[in-house]
Structures are given as structure tokens and as C-alpha cells.
Amino acid sequence: MQIRFLRLAALSLLATSTSAFAQGTDACTAFKWPVAREQKAFAASPLKPIPQGANGLGLSEALAVQLVPQAGVTYPVPPTRAAKSNPAYGAVLTMPPIITAGVYQATLSDEAWIDLVQDGAKLRFDSFSGKAGCPGVRKSVRFKLAPGPVTVEISDSAKPTVNLILLPAE
């Protein structure tokens, strides 16, 4: 009787862990575009910690952005939406100038709002995709960028750190 119980418990545990793994995998493949390279970049350890207000960061480099309470962030252009998190964290970062115009995607590891600014104007996103349950990746947003500097504004994060990567779209 005890052996039968142990077998049933082991099978139940195996089914639960397999189901959880499948849900994570399903969430990652449910994005509108592949996020495997972002997952891989975010999984690299340790990510370079970047303070709020940093300038000249590496394009295509995964960064661990250290956010601060959003009330203390001076955004060049106010965030597109009001904060829903309490407390809400945010940051402003200046990326290196874009050399080649095109579609780029900004990807975050956790729930937060992201805006990109060029020439003093907030850019409209082309497309976005986000799924809860994808290990390491929560949201990816595509923008058309022109050559020149880019400012990244992160707002409404419930956590004081979020991973970020800005890459040319595949």
C-alpha cells in the first residue's frame, strides 16, 4: 500500500513539474516574434548593473537596470501612462546613437512600461508582445528608430530592478 502511494505521489509530482515547464515554454513561443536571444542574454550571469540616469550604454547588451522610486525620476517626456504600481519604480537611460535606421525591439524581463524618445519626441511603438510565464522575458516592444541618440524611459515597475535589452528586430 505504501509503495503504491509513493508511486502515485511521484507520478503526480512529475506531471505537475512537466506541466509547469510546458506552460513556461508555451508562454515563450506565444510571443508575436521569437524572444530566445533575449532569454539567453538575460540568463547570462551576472548582467551589468546600470544606475538610473546612465549614458552611453551598450546597444544589444543585456543590462540590469537599477530603478528608483518613480516620483524621483525626471523624464524628458512624461510617461505615456500613469503609474499603476504602488510603489512604482522607473529610470531614464541614454543609449548610444543609432547608426542604421530600422525597427528595433526593446525587451524587458518584468512587467513595466517602456517608452523610447528621439529628438525630444516620444516614439509610437510599431508593435508589442508580452506574456506572463515566460522565464526571463515579460514584454518586447518594437519601434522604428532613426539614426541618432535614443532615450529609454522605464516607468511603472513594481520591482526596483528590471533587465533590458535593445536589439535590431529579427
C-alpha positions, 0 to 999 in steps of 0.5 A: 500500500505504501509503495503504491502511494509513493508511486502515485505521489511521484507520478503526480509530482512529475506531471505537475513539474512537466506541466509547469515547464510546458506552460513556461515554454508555451508562454515563450513561443506565444510571443508575436516574434521569437524572444530566445536571444533575449532569454539567453542574454538575460540568463547570462550571469551576472548582467551589468548593473546600470544606475538610473540616469546612465549614458552611453550604454551598450546597444544589444547588451543585456543590462540590469537596470537599477530603478528608483522610486518613480516620483524621483525620476525626471523624464524628458517626456512624461510617461505615456501612462500613469503609474499603476504600481504602488510603489512604482519604480522607473529610470531614464537611460541614454543609449548610444546613437543609432547608426542604421535606421530600422525597427528595433525591439526593446525587451524587458524581463518584468512587467513595466512600461517602456517608452523610447524618445528621439529628438525630444519626441516620444516614439509610437511603438510599431508593435508589442508582445508580452506574456506572463510565464515566460522565464526571463522575458515579460514584454518586447516592444518594437519601434522604428528608430532613426539614426541618432541618440535614443532615450529609454524611459522605464516607468511603472515597475513594481520591482526596483530592478528590471533587465533590458535589452535593445536589439535590431528586430529579427 
